[in-house]
């Protein structure tokens, strides 16, 4: 299923290592999927997603475990209004509490 409204398809994905350097880079496919091969087991990877007309996103503390083939976690990007994607100008959204 294509998830165009969340901006994950055709996004650039950078895998960030502990020292802040890029240790992998790829693009998502039309379905928003991406993969990095042969990651060393560790728990301090970060993933940085960018796509034109969407706010950039960095998610920290991704973990790669020995013996596991795949790690899955849903990620979505938020469309930025009027093309100004400066994260400092991103509107604050109220916290939604589910009971």
Beta strands, then each sheet from edge to edge (+ up, - down):
strand 1: 12-16
strand 2: 22-27
strand 3: 42-50
strand 4: 57-64
sheet 1: 2+ 1- 3+ 4-
end
